[in-house]
Amino acid sequence: RWAQAMEAATLAFRDHGKTIVSAALFNEPDYGWNQGTVQNLNDILGLLSANPQFSGVALAGPSTLNCDQANAWYEPIKARVQEGTTHQLGGGFDSYVNFYANVIASGDKPVNEEVHNLVEVIAGAEYGLATAIWWGTAERARGDFVKASDGVRLGYAEHRPRFSAAAVYRAPSGAVQAFLGGSERQGQTTTYRFFSRDRKVFYDGQGPAHARNVTINGDQDR
């Protein structure tokens, strides 16, 4: 019935002129939504893999709430999927980035389809995250990062125990932009120091100066 429901949804979207590029089966099964077991997931993936309606559609899943649990759900079903997914509303920095490394090593595409904070994409971009979907509003810092990350990364720093990260990019427009973020539920106050070696510059209109310290509080995006 689960596979039939997904097929019906896929056909309905296509009837409205939409193209289906990927399908994620379970959402946060580690959190107790009673979606099913790893074996249930594997069985549903088998049915979809044999369904011609899903030919050319990347299968993904499951997206665990806690990234500490991501590999335990991914490993048994990775032969049937093309995308490895996790959220980051629980779990540590090491688990988050190591999961992406495992997905890449397995030949699949790393995806976070429920991004809550900039740190998830700042660190994700550093460690191989290929695709992300914002949860909630696409605020300015988020939109600016998406555009800037198509440019050149000039600097990156992280504080794993406080689950925060910062990066500087030269955007395709030529602008140099700095970004900071902390995890929604694991982030702790962190101060990062941005500096320009060769000349004084303005930081958010303040300066000119060679350096500026910027502090983020917990799950703040800047």
C-alpha positions as CSV (number, residue, x, y, z in Angstrom):
1,R,0.0,0.0,0.0
2,W,2.9,2.3,0.7
3,A,4.4,1.7,-2.7
4,Q,1.0,2.2,-4.3
5,A,0.5,5.5,-2.5
6,M,3.8,6.7,-3.8
7,E,3.0,5.7,-7.3
8,A,-0.4,7.5,-7.2
9,A,1.3,10.6,-5.9
10,T,3.9,10.4,-8.7
11,L,1.3,10.0,-11.4
12,A,-0.7,13.0,-10.0
13,F,2.3,15.2,-10.0
14,R,3.2,14.2,-13.6
15,D,-0.5,14.9,-14.6
16,H,0.2,18.5,-13.5
17,G,3.4,18.7,-15.6
18,K,5.9,18.1,-12.9
19,T,9.1,16.1,-13.3
20,I,9.9,13.7,-10.4
21,V,13.7,13.6,-9.8
22,S,13.8,11.8,-6.5
23,A,11.6,10.0,-4.1
24,A,12.2,9.7,-0.3
25,L,10.3,7.0,1.4
26,F,10.5,7.4,5.2
27,N,10.9,10.6,7.2
28,E,12.6,10.5,10.6
29,P,11.8,6.8,11.2
30,D,14.3,6.8,14.2
31,Y,12.0,9.3,16.0
32,G,9.0,7.0,16.4
33,W,6.5,8.0,13.7
34,N,5.7,4.3,13.4
35,Q,6.5,4.3,9.7
36,G,8.1,0.9,9.8
37,T,11.3,-1.0,10.2
38,V,14.5,-1.2,8.1
39,Q,13.1,-4.4,6.6
40,N,9.8,-2.6,5.7
41,L,11.8,0.2,4.1
42,N,13.9,-2.3,2.1
43,D,10.8,-4.1,0.9
44,I,9.2,-0.9,-0.3
45,L,12.4,0.1,-2.1
46,G,12.4,-3.2,-3.8
47,L,8.8,-2.6,-5.1
48,L,9.6,0.9,-6.3
49,S,12.8,-0.3,-8.0
50,A,10.8,-2.8,-10.1
51,N,8.1,-0.2,-10.9
52,P,8.5,1.4,-14.4
53,Q,6.9,4.6,-13.0
54,F,10.1,5.1,-11.0
55,S,12.5,4.5,-13.9
56,G,15.1,7.3,-13.8
57,V,13.8,8.6,-10.4
58,A,16.5,8.6,-7.7
59,L,15.3,6.7,-4.6
60,A,16.4,8.1,-1.3
61,G,16.0,7.4,2.4
62,P,15.5,7.2,5.1
63,S,16.0,10.7,6.5
64,T,16.8,10.2,10.2
65,L,16.1,13.0,12.6
66,N,19.3,12.2,14.5
67,C,22.4,12.0,12.3
68,D,23.9,9.6,14.8
69,Q,21.4,7.1,13.5
70,A,21.9,7.8,9.8
71,N,24.3,5.1,9.0
72,A,22.4,2.4,10.9
73,W,19.4,3.0,8.6
74,Y,21.4,3.7,5.4
75,E,23.7,0.7,5.4
76,P,21.1,-2.0,5.1
77,I,19.3,-0.3,2.2
78,K,22.1,1.5,0.3
79,A,22.1,-1.1,-2.5
80,R,18.6,0.0,-3.4
81,V,19.0,3.8,-3.3
82,Q,20.9,6.5,-5.2
83,E,20.7,9.2,-2.4
84,G,21.7,9.0,1.2
85,T,19.8,11.4,3.4
86,T,19.7,12.7,7.0
87,H,18.4,15.6,9.0
88,Q,20.3,17.2,11.8
89,L,18.0,17.8,14.7
90,G,19.9,15.5,16.9
91,G,23.4,13.9,16.9
92,G,26.9,15.2,16.7
93,F,29.0,17.1,14.2
94,D,31.2,14.0,13.6
95,S,28.2,11.9,12.7
96,Y,26.8,14.5,10.4
97,V,29.9,14.9,8.2
98,N,31.0,11.3,8.5
99,F,27.6,10.2,7.1
100,Y,28.2,12.2,4.0
101,A,31.6,10.7,3.6
102,N,30.1,7.2,3.8
103,V,27.4,8.1,1.2
104,I,30.0,9.4,-1.2
105,A,32.2,6.3,-0.7
106,S,29.2,4.1,-1.4
107,G,28.7,5.9,-4.7
108,D,25.5,7.7,-3.7
109,K,24.5,11.3,-3.6
110,P,24.5,13.0,-0.1
111,V,21.3,15.0,0.5
112,N,19.8,16.9,3.4
113,E,16.2,17.7,2.5
114,E,15.3,19.4,5.7
115,V,18.0,22.0,6.5
116,H,17.3,24.0,9.6
117,N,20.4,26.1,9.9
118,L,23.3,27.5,7.9
119,V,25.8,25.4,9.7
120,E,24.3,22.3,8.0
121,V,25.1,23.7,4.5
122,I,28.3,25.5,5.5
123,A,29.8,22.3,6.9
124,G,27.9,20.2,4.4
125,A,29.5,22.0,1.4
126,E,32.9,21.4,3.0
127,Y,32.3,17.7,3.3
128,G,30.4,16.8,0.1
129,L,26.7,17.6,0.6
130,A,25.3,17.8,-2.9
131,T,21.7,19.0,-2.4
132,A,19.7,20.6,0.4
133,I,16.2,21.9,0.8
134,W,15.5,24.6,3.4
135,W,12.9,23.9,6.1
136,G,11.0,27.0,6.9
137,T,11.7,30.4,5.4
138,A,14.5,31.0,2.9
139,E,16.0,34.0,4.8
140,R,18.5,36.3,3.3
141,A,21.6,34.6,4.7
142,R,20.4,31.3,3.4
143,G,19.7,32.6,-0.1
144,D,23.0,34.5,-0.2
145,F,24.9,31.4,0.8
146,V,23.2,29.3,-1.9
147,K,24.4,31.8,-4.5
148,A,27.8,32.4,-3.0
149,S,28.6,28.7,-2.8
150,D,28.6,28.6,-6.6
151,G,31.7,30.7,-6.4
152,V,35.1,30.1,-4.7
153,R,35.5,29.2,-1.0
154,L,38.2,31.4,0.5
155,G,38.1,30.3,4.1
156,Y,36.4,27.7,6.4
157,A,36.4,27.1,10.1
158,E,34.4,24.9,12.5
159,H,33.9,24.2,16.2
160,R,32.6,20.7,16.4
161,P,32.0,20.6,20.2
162,R,29.7,23.7,19.8
163,F,28.3,22.5,16.5
164,S,29.0,25.7,14.6
165,A,30.9,26.7,11.4
166,A,31.9,29.7,9.4
167,A,33.0,30.3,5.8
168,V,34.0,33.0,3.4
169,Y,33.2,32.9,-0.3
170,R,33.9,35.0,-3.3
171,A,30.5,34.8,-5.0
172,P,30.1,34.6,-8.8
173,S,29.2,38.3,-8.6
174,G,32.7,39.0,-7.3
175,A,31.4,40.0,-3.8
176,V,33.3,38.6,-0.8
177,Q,30.7,37.3,1.7
178,A,31.1,35.7,5.1
179,F,28.6,33.2,6.7
180,L,28.2,31.8,10.2
181,G,25.7,29.2,11.6
182,G,25.0,27.0,14.6
183,S,22.9,23.9,14.9
184,E,19.3,24.5,15.9
185,R,19.4,22.2,18.9
186,Q,23.1,21.5,19.5
187,G,24.6,24.9,18.7
188,Q,26.4,26.9,21.4
189,T,27.7,30.5,21.5
190,T,30.9,30.7,19.3
191,T,33.1,33.6,18.3
192,Y,34.8,33.5,14.9
193,R,37.6,35.9,13.8
194,F,37.5,37.1,10.2
195,F,40.6,38.8,8.8
196,S,42.1,40.3,5.7
197,R,45.9,39.8,5.4
198,D,46.7,42.3,2.7
199,R,44.5,45.3,3.3
200,K,41.9,46.8,5.6
201,V,38.3,46.1,4.6
202,F,34.7,46.9,5.8
203,Y,32.8,44.2,7.7
204,D,29.0,44.8,7.4
205,G,29.8,48.5,7.0
206,Q,32.2,48.7,9.9
207,G,35.8,49.5,9.4
208,P,38.1,49.7,7.6
209,A,40.0,47.1,9.6
210,H,42.1,44.0,9.1
211,A,40.0,41.9,11.4
212,R,36.7,41.6,13.1
213,N,35.3,39.1,15.7
214,V,31.7,37.9,15.2
215,T,29.8,36.0,17.8
216,I,26.8,33.8,17.1
217,N,24.4,32.6,19.8
218,G,23.4,29.0,19.6
219,D,21.3,28.4,16.4
220,Q,21.8,31.8,14.9
221,D,22.4,32.3,11.2
222,R,24.4,35.2,10.0
